[in-house]
């Protein structure tokens, strides 16, 4: 009888530990940190957080072009927000229905970009169904104090890496041309 009671108590404690981890999310949100996704300070906003509502309902394997026309707009599910100490029901975000002619498998879209100029090249290539690629040599890391681009850093990167970088790009193009394979992203 004792082993069964012991097992039940351990199972109960482990289950409660799992649920209490969600309490940490609400406690952290109450401290109003700078990054507070969905502000999960109550049961309703916690559910939005846990259901990943900020990401919408976009499927993982298929998607619509960025310029796909909406053919219908449906009312979203109602949501509850606190107001004057009570929860009031308000209309949720609308659900847009898009023209299925603009739906493709995301594997076929193949656009990758890290700056506005490259994003423009990929967007135009994507919209016109032109295979597009880019080989970028990044000489700065603005998110760290020693990574800010200066003339000296730019010259150092140019002297050390441009020739090798161009060789990598030319070799990649030759590989694509000669072997008939597709390269999505190379990292060296």
JOCOR-V992396 format. One record per helix or strand. SS is the DSSP state (A for helix, B for strand). FROM is the first residue (numbers start at 1). TO is the last residue. Records with the same first field share a line. If there is no record, write none. Layout:
SS=FROM-TO  FROM-TO
This chain:
A=2-30  37-39  43-50  53-55  100-102  106-109  116-127  145-147  151-179
B=62-64  70-83  86-98  103-105
